[in-house]
C-alpha cells in the first residue's frame, strides 16, 4: 500500500488525474479540489467525545465519517445542489485513492447523493419518536441526558450545532423559552415544549454530579467526562436510537427538526411562527422579533406541538 501521509502531493496528483485522465472542465476540477480540501480540514479538525483533538487519518475514513461530513454541511445550510456536487467530488477522490493503491476499499461507494429539489428529508411519526425515546437505556448514566437531547431536538426544532452549544444561562424555563445562536451568529428565542423543559430539569440533577471541565461550565449537554458533546456524537446517538427502535428511515438530528416543523404544520400552527422559530429569516434577530409576538408564538407551540399533550 502506498504512503498516504503526504497529503499535499496526493491532492496535486488528484488534480492531474482530473485534468489528464478524467478530462473534466476547469470549473469542475477546481470545485472538486475545493471540496476535497474542505473534507481534509474537517478530518484534521476531528474531536473526540471529550472534546479533545482527534484527527481522522485519510486511511481511516469510513462511510459514517463521510455521512457526518455531509450532515454537517446540510446543518449549516449548504444547498442540496452544492451537497450533490461535493459528494461527486469526494467519490472521485476516493476512487482515485483506491485506484492508486493508497487505500484498500472505497468508503464513498455507498455515499448517497442528496436529491436536488427535495427540500425536506424523511419525517418521523410521533410513534417513531416515542419508540426512540423508549429505546434509551435509563440504567446508563447518560440515559436521562439522551432523553433530554431527543426531546430538545424535537420539542424545540434545534439544529445540531445549536444543541451542542446550548448554554444553561440561555434557558428560561419559567418563561418557557430558550435562546440559541443560529446561523450568521444571530441569536433567536425559541419556545420550549413542556416535555423538553421537564426532561432538561431531570437531566440537570445528573449533570450536577459530573466532573465539569473549565470552559464547559455553562454548556448544557455534556459527556460523562464533563466536556461538551460533539455534533458527531449527537449524530451517533440519534442513529443508534433509531436502529434500536427498528426505524429503517435515513435518520439524522435534522430529521427531528423537520419532524417538529411538519407536526406543527399538520396540527394547524401558523407557518410564519414556525419559520421564525426555525430561524429561516435572513434579517437580524432584533428585526425578526420586533414584529413577533412572543406570547402568541408560545401559544401556537403549546397548542399544536404534540409533546405538550403527553406529559
Helices and strands as residue ranges (DSSP letters): H 7-16, I 17-22, H 26-44, G 58-60, H 63-75, H 80-99, H 126-134, H 143-156, H 160-164, G 168-170, E 171-172, E 177-181, G 183-185, E 187-191, H 194-207, H 231-244, H 253-267, H 271-278, H 285-290, H 294-304, G 306-309
